[in-house]
Amino acid sequence: MSAPDYPVRVRLRAGVVGEAKRVVHITMSLPGGGYVALCEVRLAGADAELISDLLGMPCMVCTRILALRSQVADPAELNGPRPEVEP
């Protein structure tokens, strides 16, 4: 099976680290079978657990980076085009 070419949610498996460190990262698959997160954490494929639902505590750094990347450059774009007003 080939690695997905879209971001996936991954955390370390139970027993690899303590529960407090099992945060959910936003990652991309690496060709060798591991993952690299937005926060630059690398997870080995054997130690990783894919998260299919919105479960677990999110990595705050990954969340912040994702939010910053998704911001609209011009806030006016959120409201759509402005109507023409005749003077």
N, CA, C and O atoms as a Tinker XYZ file with bonds, in Angstrom:
   348  protein
     1  N      0.847000   -1.178000    0.000000    73     2
     2  CA     0.000000    0.000000    0.000000    64     1     3
     3  C      0.888000    1.234000    0.000000    63     2     4     5
     4  O      1.836000    1.306000    0.781000    81     3
     5  N      0.601000    2.208000   -0.860000    73     3     6
     6  CA     1.419000    3.414000   -0.928000    64     5     7
     7  C      0.967000    4.416000    0.134000    63     6     8     9
     8  O     -0.167000    4.381000    0.613000    81     7
     9  N      1.886000    5.303000    0.479000    73     7    10
    10  CA     1.611000    6.311000    1.496000    64     9    11
    11  C      0.668000    7.367000    0.918000    63    10    12    13
    12  O      0.792000    7.731000   -0.251000    81    11
    13  N     -0.272000    7.860000    1.725000    73    11    14
    14  CA    -1.174000    8.900000    1.225000    64    13    15
    15  C     -0.408000   10.191000    0.945000    63    14    16    17
    16  O      0.577000   10.490000    1.620000    81    15
    17  N     -0.860000   10.953000   -0.049000    73    15    18
    18  CA    -0.205000   12.209000   -0.388000    64    17    19
    19  C     -0.966000   13.405000    0.194000    63    18    20    21
    20  O     -0.889000   14.513000   -0.337000    81    19
    21  N     -1.686000   13.177000    1.267000    73    19    22
    22  CA    -2.422000   14.228000    1.954000    64    21    23
    23  C     -2.116000   14.133000    3.452000    63    22    24    25
    24  O     -1.663000   13.089000    3.921000    81    23
    25  N     -2.357000   15.208000    4.206000    73    23    26
    26  CA    -2.057000   15.176000    5.647000    64    25    27
    27  C     -2.916000   14.141000    6.390000    63    26    28    29
    28  O     -4.098000   13.966000    6.092000    81    27
    29  N     -2.304000   13.475000    7.344000    73    27    30
    30  CA    -3.008000   12.521000    8.199000    64    29    31
    31  C     -2.731000   12.855000    9.658000    63    30    32    33
    32  O     -1.696000   13.433000    9.991000    81    31
    33  N     -3.665000   12.486000   10.519000    73    31    34
    34  CA    -3.490000   12.694000   11.967000    64    33    35
    35  C     -2.854000   11.439000   12.553000    63    34    36    37
    36  O     -3.341000   10.325000   12.357000    81    35
    37  N     -1.753000   11.644000   13.276000    73    35    38
    38  CA    -0.974000   10.526000   13.814000    64    37    39
    39  C     -0.534000   10.865000   15.235000    63    38    40    41
    40  O     -0.252000   12.021000   15.550000    81    39
    41  N     -0.482000    9.850000   16.082000    73    39    42
    42  CA     0.119000   10.003000   17.415000    64    41    43
    43  C      0.938000    8.760000   17.703000    63    42    44    45
    44  O      0.804000    7.742000   17.023000    81    43
    45  N      1.785000    8.850000   18.712000    73    43    46
    46  CA     2.590000    7.696000   19.103000    64    45    47
    47  C      1.703000    6.647000   19.763000    63    46    48    49
    48  O      0.761000    6.985000   20.479000    81    47
    49  N      2.004000    5.389000   19.522000    73    47    50
    50  CA     1.231000    4.283000   20.106000    64    49    51
    51  C      1.364000    4.273000   21.633000    63    50    52    53
    52  O      2.344000    4.767000   22.190000    81    51
    53  N      0.366000    3.706000   22.283000    73    51    54
    54  CA     0.403000    3.541000   23.740000    64    53    55
    55  C      1.590000    2.673000   24.111000    63    54    56    57
    56  O      1.853000    1.657000   23.468000    81    55
    57  N      2.299000    3.072000   25.140000    73    55    58
    58  CA     3.452000    2.314000   25.608000    64    57    59
    59  C      4.773000    2.823000   25.071000    63    58    60    61
    60  O      5.822000    2.544000   25.652000    81    59
    61  N      4.747000    3.565000   23.972000    73    59    62
    62  CA     5.984000    4.132000   23.419000    64    61    63
    63  C      6.430000    5.317000   24.270000    63    62    64    65
    64  O      7.612000    5.462000   24.582000    81    63
    65  N      5.469000    6.163000   24.640000    73    63    66
    66  CA     5.709000    7.303000   25.533000    64    65    67
    67  C      4.557000    7.364000   26.526000    63    66    68    69
    68  O      3.580000    6.626000   26.395000    81    67
    69  N      4.669000    8.234000   27.510000    73    67    70
    70  CA     3.589000    8.421000   28.475000    64    69    71
    71  C      2.369000    9.059000   27.817000    63    70    72    73
    72  O      2.477000    9.669000   26.753000    81    71
    73  N      1.226000    8.918000   28.446000    73    71    74
    74  CA    -0.029000    9.436000   27.892000    64    73    75
    75  C      0.024000   10.936000   27.619000    63    74    76    77
    76  O     -0.570000   11.402000   26.647000    81    75
    77  N      0.721000   11.698000   28.455000    73    75    78
    78  CA     0.784000   13.149000   28.282000    64    77    79
    79  C      1.491000   13.537000   26.986000    63    78    80    81
    80  O      1.256000   14.626000   26.461000    81    79
    81  N      2.349000   12.669000   26.463000    73    79    82
    82  CA     3.096000   12.977000   25.239000    64    81    83
    83  C      2.455000   12.384000   23.993000    63    82    84    85
    84  O      3.015000   12.501000   22.903000    81    83
    85  N      1.303000   11.756000   24.127000    73    83    86
    86  CA     0.621000   11.140000   22.982000    64    85    87
    87  C     -0.327000   12.132000   22.321000    63    86    88    89
    88  O     -1.524000   11.872000   22.205000    81    87
    89  N      0.208000   13.262000   21.892000    73    87    90
    90  CA    -0.614000   14.266000   21.223000    64    89    91
    91  C     -0.759000   13.906000   19.749000    63    90    92    93
    92  O      0.084000   13.210000   19.183000    81    91
    93  N     -1.829000   14.383000   19.140000    73    91    94
    94  CA    -2.130000   14.088000   17.744000    64    93    95
    95  C     -1.484000   15.156000   16.863000    63    94    96    97
    96  O     -1.764000   16.347000   17.002000    81    95
    97  N     -0.613000   14.709000   15.954000    73    95    98
    98  CA     0.099000   15.601000   15.039000    64    97    99
    99  C     -0.553000   15.574000   13.667000    63    98   100   101
   100  O     -1.155000   14.573000   13.280000    81    99
   101  N     -0.434000   16.673000   12.932000    73    99   102
   102  CA    -0.824000   16.733000   11.526000    64   101   103
   103  C      0.442000   16.406000   10.744000    63   102   104   105
   104  O      1.424000   17.146000   10.816000    81   103
   105  N      0.429000   15.305000   10.000000    73   103   106
   106  CA     1.651000   14.803000    9.380000    64   105   107
   107  C      1.479000   14.513000    7.890000    63   106   108   109
   108  O      0.369000   14.437000    7.362000    81   107
   109  N      2.622000   14.357000    7.249000    73   107   110
   110  CA     2.691000   13.833000    5.884000    64   109   111
   111  C      3.508000   12.555000    5.960000    63   110   112   113
   112  O      4.441000   12.451000    6.757000    81   111
   113  N      3.156000   11.588000    5.134000    73   111   114
   114  CA     3.879000   10.321000    5.094000    64   113   115
   115  C      5.220000   10.509000    4.407000    63   114   116   117
   116  O      5.336000   11.259000    3.439000    81   115
   117  N      6.227000    9.822000    4.916000    73   115   118
   118  CA     7.552000    9.813000    4.298000    64   117   119
   119  C      7.690000    8.551000    3.448000    63   118   120   121
   120  O      7.048000    7.543000    3.740000    81   119
   121  N      8.506000    8.590000    2.416000    73   119   122
   122  CA     8.686000    7.408000    1.561000    64   121   123
   123  C      9.151000    6.166000    2.327000    63   122   124   125
   124  O      8.802000    5.050000    1.943000    81   123
   125  N      9.924000    6.332000    3.392000    73   123   126
   126  CA    10.423000    5.200000    4.155000    64   125   127
   127  C      9.424000    4.586000    5.120000    63   126   128   129
   128  O      9.743000    3.602000    5.787000    81   127
   129  N      8.233000    5.138000    5.210000    73   127   130
   130  CA     7.217000    4.574000    6.090000    64   129   131
   131  C      6.956000    5.362000    7.352000    63   130   132   133
   132  O      6.044000    5.013000    8.101000    81   131
   133  N      7.710000    6.404000    7.621000    73   131   134
   134  CA     7.480000    7.228000    8.802000    64   133   135
   135  C      6.604000    8.430000    8.464000    63   134   136   137
   136  O      5.982000    8.488000    7.404000    81   135
   137  N      6.573000    9.373000    9.377000    73   135   138
   138  CA     5.769000   10.581000    9.217000    64   137   139
   139  C      6.570000   11.777000    9.693000    63   138   140   141
   140  O      7.403000   11.657000   10.592000    81   139
   141  N      6.320000   12.922000    9.095000    73   139   142
   142  CA     6.885000   14.180000    9.577000    64   141   143
   143  C      5.710000   15.137000    9.800000    63   142   144   145
   144  O      4.857000   15.321000    8.932000    81   143
   145  N      5.698000   15.740000   10.996000    73   143   146
   146  CA     4.586000   16.604000   11.398000    64   145   147
   147  C      4.866000   18.057000   11.033000    63   146   148   149
   148  O      6.005000   18.430000   10.749000    81   147
   149  N      3.819000   18.867000   11.045000    73   147   150
   150  CA     3.980000   20.300000   10.810000    64   149   151
   151  C      4.932000   20.923000   11.821000    63   150   152   153
   152  O      5.634000   21.882000   11.502000    81   151
   153  N      4.961000   20.389000   13.026000    73   151   154
   154  CA     5.843000   20.898000   14.079000    64   153   155
   155  C      7.263000   20.345000   13.961000    63   154   156   157
   156  O      8.102000   20.581000   14.830000    81   155
   157  N      7.524000   19.606000   12.876000    73   155   158
   158  CA     8.824000   19.026000   12.534000    64   157   159
   159  C      9.203000   17.797000   13.362000    63   158   160   161
   160  O     10.347000   17.348000   13.305000    81   159
   161  N      8.271000   17.257000   14.119000    73   159   162
   162  CA     8.512000   16.000000   14.833000    64   161   163
   163  C      8.465000   14.877000   13.801000    63   162   164   165
   164  O      7.586000   14.859000   12.939000    81   163
   165  N      9.408000   13.943000   13.886000    73   163   166
   166  CA     9.413000   12.769000   13.006000    64   165   167
   167  C      8.964000   11.560000   13.822000    63   166   168   169
   168  O      9.445000   11.321000   14.930000    81   167
   169  N      8.035000   10.807000   13.248000    73   167   170
   170  CA     7.506000    9.628000   13.917000    64   169   171
   171  C      7.810000    8.408000   13.052000    63   170   172   173
   172  O      7.535000    8.405000   11.852000    81   171
   173  N      8.377000    7.378000   13.667000    73   171   174
   174  CA     8.633000    6.124000   12.957000    64   173   175
   175  C      7.297000    5.434000   12.695000    63   174   176   177
   176  O      6.400000    5.460000   13.538000    81   175
   177  N      7.175000    4.829000   11.538000    73   175   178
   178  CA     5.926000    4.163000   11.179000    64   177   179
   179  C      5.511000    3.084000   12.166000    63   178   180   181
   180  O      4.322000    2.913000   12.432000    81   179
   181  N      6.487000    2.347000   12.719000    73   179   182
   182  CA     6.183000    1.267000   13.667000    64   181   183
   183  C      5.666000    1.804000   15.002000    63   182   184   185
   184  O      4.956000    1.102000   15.722000    81   183
   185  N      6.023000    3.048000   15.333000    73   183   186
   186  CA     5.611000    3.639000   16.611000    64   185   187
   187  C      4.363000    4.498000   16.487000    63   186   188   189
   188  O      3.856000    4.999000   17.491000    81   187
   189  N      3.860000    4.678000   15.267000    73   187   190
   190  CA     2.764000    5.610000   15.019000    64   189   191
   191  C      1.415000    4.912000   14.961000    63   190   192   193
   192  O      1.308000    3.748000   14.574000    81   191
   193  N      0.392000    5.656000   15.355000    73   191   194
   194  CA    -0.991000    5.193000   15.311000    64   193   195
   195  C     -1.787000    6.221000   14.511000    63   194   196   197
   196  O     -1.823000    7.393000   14.884000    81   195
   197  N     -2.426000    5.801000   13.417000    73   195   198
   198  CA    -3.250000    6.711000   12.620000    64   197   199
   199  C     -4.553000    6.989000   13.350000    63   198   200   201
   200  O     -5.173000    6.078000   13.899000    81   199
   201  N     -4.961000    8.228000   13.355000    73   199   202
   202  CA    -6.194000    8.637000   14.015000    64   201   203
   203  C     -7.201000    8.994000   12.933000    63   202   204   205
   204  O     -6.979000    9.924000   12.158000    81   203
   205  N     -8.312000    8.256000   12.874000    73   203   206
   206  CA    -9.292000    8.466000   11.811000    64   205   207
   207  C    -10.354000    9.493000   12.184000    63   206   208   209
   208  O    -10.935000   10.126000   11.302000    81   207
   209  N    -10.612000    9.665000   13.459000    73   207   210
   210  CA   -11.616000   10.620000   13.909000    64   209   211
   211  C    -10.943000   11.763000   14.650000    63   210   212   213
   212  O     -9.725000   11.776000   14.828000    81   211
   213  N    -11.744000   12.712000   15.074000    73   211   214
   214  CA   -11.204000   13.831000   15.853000    64   213   215
   215  C    -11.086000   13.403000   17.308000    63   214   216   217
   216  O    -11.870000   13.820000   18.160000    81   215
   217  N    -10.095000   12.566000   17.575000    73   215   218
   218  CA    -9.860000   12.035000   18.911000    64   217   219
   219  C     -8.505000   12.501000   19.419000    63   218   220   221
   220  O     -7.615000   12.813000   18.627000    81   219
   221  N     -8.347000   12.549000   20.713000    73   219   222
   222  CA    -7.059000   12.843000   21.318000    64   221   223
   223  C     -6.754000   14.322000   21.398000    63   222   224   225
   224  O     -7.379000   15.153000   20.739000    81   223
   225  N     -5.763000   14.623000   22.234000    73   223   226
   226  CA    -5.307000   15.997000   22.426000    64   225   227
   227  C     -4.457000   16.406000   21.229000    63   226   228   229
   228  O     -3.488000   15.718000   20.908000    81   227
   229  N     -4.795000   17.511000   20.560000    73   227   230
   230  CA    -3.994000   17.927000   19.406000    64   229   231
   231  C     -2.658000   18.541000   19.829000    63   230   232   233
   232  O     -2.544000   19.123000   20.908000    81   231
   233  N     -1.670000   18.407000   18.981000    73   231   234
   234  CA    -0.390000   19.085000   19.175000    64   233   235
   235  C     -0.659000   20.574000   18.968000    63   234   236   237
   236  O     -1.132000   20.971000   17.903000    81   235
   237  N     -0.370000   21.385000   19.954000    73   235   238
   238  CA    -0.667000   22.805000   19.860000    64   237   239
   239  C      0.186000   23.499000   18.799000    63   238   240   241
   240  O     -0.278000   24.451000   18.173000    81   239
   241  N      1.415000   23.047000   18.585000    73   239   242
   242  CA     2.273000   23.654000   17.564000    64   241   243
   243  C      1.728000   23.333000   16.174000    63   242   244   245
   244  O      1.648000   24.221000   15.325000    81   243
   245  N      1.351000   22.072000   15.928000    73   243   246
   246  CA     0.752000   21.705000   14.640000    64   245   247
   247  C     -0.528000   22.504000   14.403000    63   246   248   249
   248  O     -0.765000   22.981000   13.293000    81   247
   249  N     -1.348000   22.653000   15.432000    73   247   250
   250  CA    -2.608000   23.386000   15.315000    64   249   251
   251  C     -2.355000   24.843000   14.974000    63   250   252   253
   252  O     -3.039000   25.410000   14.123000    81   251
   253  N     -1.382000   25.451000   15.627000    73   251   254
   254  CA    -1.051000   26.860000   15.365000    64   253   255
   255  C     -0.539000   27.041000   13.938000    63   254   256   257
   256  O     -0.955000   27.967000   13.242000    81   255
   257  N      0.355000   26.165000   13.505000    73   255   258
   258  CA     0.895000   26.262000   12.145000    64   257   259
   259  C     -0.220000   26.087000   11.122000    63   258   260   261
   260  O     -0.277000   26.821000   10.135000    81   259
   261  N     -1.104000   25.124000   11.348000    73   259   262
   262  CA    -2.226000   24.896000   10.436000    64   261   263
   263  C     -3.127000   26.127000   10.364000    63   262   264   265
   264  O     -3.573000   26.511000    9.283000    81   263
   265  N     -3.395000   26.748000   11.519000    73   263   266
   266  CA    -4.237000   27.944000   11.549000    64   265   267
   267  C     -3.563000   29.107000   10.827000    63   266   268   269
   268  O     -4.223000   29.838000   10.088000    81   267
   269  N     -2.269000   29.287000   11.030000    73   267   270
   270  CA    -1.558000   30.380000   10.359000    64   269   271
   271  C     -1.522000   30.178000    8.850000    63   270   272   273
   272  O     -1.629000   31.143000    8.094000    81   271
   273  N     -1.373000   28.947000    8.409000    73   271   274
   274  CA    -1.340000   28.667000    6.966000    64   273   275
   275  C     -2.698000   28.825000    6.311000    63   274   276   277
   276  O     -2.775000   29.036000    5.101000    81   275
   277  N     -3.773000   28.728000    7.086000    73   275   278
   278  CA    -5.110000   28.798000    6.505000    64   277   279
   279  C     -5.714000   30.196000    6.566000    63   278   280   281
   280  O     -6.849000   30.391000    6.132000    81   279
   281  N     -4.983000   31.167000    7.093000    73   279   282
   282  CA    -5.517000   32.519000    7.184000    64   281   283
   283  C     -5.654000   33.145000    5.803000    63   282   284   285
   284  O     -4.831000   32.911000    4.918000    81   283
   285  N     -6.692000   33.933000    5.633000    73   283   286
   286  CA    -6.917000   34.660000    4.390000    64   285   287
   287  C     -6.071000   35.926000    4.430000    63   286   288   289
   288  O     -6.046000   36.628000    5.441000    81   287
   289  N     -5.382000   36.217000    3.339000    73   287   290
   290  CA    -4.508000   37.392000    3.289000    64   289   291
   291  C     -5.298000   38.687000    3.443000    63   290   292   293
   292  O     -4.857000   39.598000    4.143000    81   291
   293  N     -6.448000   38.779000    2.805000    73   291   294
   294  CA    -7.274000   39.979000    2.863000    64   293   295
   295  C     -8.588000   39.631000    3.557000    63   294   296   297
   296  O     -9.392000   38.885000    2.999000    81   295
   297  N     -8.826000   40.158000    4.771000    73   295   298
   298  CA   -10.059000   39.826000    5.492000    64   297   299
   299  C    -11.322000   40.146000    4.708000    63   298   300   301
   300  O    -12.365000   39.542000    4.959000    81   299
   301  N    -11.256000   41.086000    3.761000    73   299   302
   302  CA   -12.433000   41.421000    2.963000    64   301   303
   303  C    -12.866000   40.249000    2.093000    63   302   304   305
   304  O    -14.030000   40.173000    1.700000    81   303
   305  N    -11.951000   39.335000    1.787000    73   303   306
   306  CA   -12.288000   38.174000    0.975000    64   305   307
   307  C    -13.269000   37.249000    1.686000    63   306   308   309
   308  O    -13.972000   36.475000    1.036000    81   307
   309  N    -13.323000   37.321000    2.992000    73   307   310
   310  CA   -14.241000   36.474000    3.750000    64   309   311
   311  C    -15.694000   36.847000    3.476000    63   310   312   313
   312  O    -16.569000   35.981000    3.496000    81   311
   313  N    -15.957000   38.114000    3.224000    73   311   314
   314  CA   -17.319000   38.595000    3.020000    64   313   315
   315  C    -17.732000   38.601000    1.561000    63   314   316   317
   316  O    -18.882000   38.917000    1.258000    81   315
   317  N    -16.841000   38.267000    0.655000    73   315   318
   318  CA   -17.158000   38.277000   -0.770000    64   317   319
   319  C    -17.000000   39.667000   -1.350000    63   318   320   321
   320  O    -16.583000   40.596000   -0.658000    81   319
   321  N    -17.338000   39.808000   -2.630000    73   319   322
   322  CA   -17.179000   41.116000   -3.283000    64   321   323
   323  C    -18.142000   42.146000   -2.706000    63   322   324   325
   324  O    -19.263000   41.815000   -2.320000    81   323
   325  N    -17.697000   43.388000   -2.654000    73   323   326
   326  CA   -18.558000   44.461000   -2.159000    64   325   327
   327  C    -19.442000   44.979000   -3.291000    63   326   328   329
   328  O    -18.986000   45.126000   -4.425000    81   327
   329  N    -20.691000   45.252000   -2.982000    73   327   330
   330  CA   -21.586000   45.770000   -4.027000    64   329   331
   331  C    -21.184000   47.183000   -4.439000    63   330   332   333
   332  O    -20.667000   47.959000   -3.635000    81   331
   333  N    -21.431000   47.492000   -5.690000    73   331   334
   334  CA   -21.180000   48.846000   -6.196000    64   333   335
   335  C    -22.190000   49.800000   -5.586000    63   334   336   337
   336  O    -23.385000   49.505000   -5.561000    81   335
   337  N    -21.728000   50.930000   -5.098000    73   335   338
   338  CA   -22.603000   51.943000   -4.507000    64   337   339
   339  C    -22.497000   53.197000   -5.363000    63   338   340   341
   340  O    -21.402000   53.708000   -5.599000    81   339
   341  N    -23.642000   53.689000   -5.827000    73   339   342
   342  CA   -23.656000   54.903000   -6.634000    64   341   343
   343  C    -23.594000   56.122000   -5.724000    63   342   344   345
   344  O    -24.265000   56.166000   -4.692000    81   343
   345  N    -22.787000   57.116000   -6.105000    73   343   346
   346  CA   -22.678000   58.323000   -5.258000    64   345   347
   347  C    -23.912000   59.191000   -5.300000    63   346   348
   348  O    -23.958000   60.229000   -4.641000    81   347
